[in-house]
Amino acid sequence: MDNSILSRIRRANDRLRSSVQVVRDALAGRRQFAVDDMQAISVTLLEMAPLAADAKRLRGIQPDVDGAFDAYAQSLRATKTALDQMQFMILAQRAQIQSSLGHLKTVGRWADTLRQTR
């Protein structure tokens, strides 16, 4: 087994943990969550897909990857949880924006009516 496989899994874990922190910071209002942040997560998942698909075989021939794959599974769960929370926040913001837009339209109609009566 090539040590580079273990290194790749560890790098992916590090990147996912970093991405989870980015999402948590965004949820806390300490930063923005941007397209680049989502792309970083996607790239990591795409790079790990072949290794994850072959995990059972790799675990059988190289037991030292067990811990790294377990950590990766944990990182995936944390990433999913963080992204689910982000999705809920975005949906809530969307509802708030739509409500504000409705309010602005109503105010605009009131202003138009006021102008017409003057």
N, C-alpha and C positions, 0 to 999 in steps of 0.2 A: 504494500500500500504506500502510496506516495504521501509524504507529509503535506504536500500542497493541498490535498483534499481537506485535511484537518484544518489547515490555515484558511482555506476558503470558507469553511463552515464557521469558523471563529470570526472571520471578518464580516460575514453576513450577520451573525449574532450581534456584533458590535454596531453595525449600521442600523439594524432593526431597533436595538435599544436606544440608539441616538434618535431615530425617527419617532419612537414612542415619546421620548422626552420633548421633541419638537411639538408633537400633537398636544401633549399635556400643557406645555407652555402656551400654546395657542388657545386651548380651552380656558386657561387661567387669565387670558388677556395680556400675556407678557410679550407676545409676538404674533405675527400673521402666519397663517398656514397657506402656503402658495402651491401653485401647480408644480413647481420644482420639488417641493417636499413630497408630493404624491408620486412624482416620477422617480424619486430616489427610492421610495418603498417598492415601486413596481420593478425597477431594475434589479434590486436585491432579490425579490421573489423570482424573477425570471432567471437570474443567474443560478439560483439555488434549486430550481425545479428539477433539473436532471439528477442532481445529487439526492434530493429528497425522494424522487421516484425510485432510486437505487439504494435507498437507506437500508433496507432489510439485508441485502447482499453485502453492502459495505460494513454493516455492523457484524456480520458473520465472519468476515475475513480480517477485520481490523477492530478489535474491541475498544481501542482507545478513542474511536469516534462516537461511542455510545453517549458519553457525557456531552459532547458537542451537539449531537442530534437532539438530545433531551433539552438542552438549552435553547436550541433552535425552535423546537416545538413550543417551549415556554415563551420565547420571543414572538412567535406567531400568534399565540393566544393574546398576549399583551397588545400586540399591534392591532388585532381584530377588535379588541375591547376599546382601544383608544380611537380607532377609526369609526366604530359604531357611535361613540360619544360625540365625535366630530360631526357625524352625519345628523344626529339629533340636534346639535347646536345650530347647524346650517339650516335645518328645517324650521327651527324656532325663529331664527333671524329672518328667514324668508317670510314666515307668517307675520312677523312684526313689520317688515317692510311693506307687505301687501296691505296691512291694516293702516299704516301711515299713508300709503298712497291713496287709499279710499278716503281717509280724512282730508288729505290735500285736495282731492277732487271735489269734495263737498265744500270746502272753504273756497275753492275756485268758483264754484257755482254761486255761492253766496255773494262773492265779490262781483261776479257778472251781473247778478240781480241788482245789487246795490248801485252799480254803474248805470244800469238801465233806468232806475227810478230817479236818478238825479237830473 
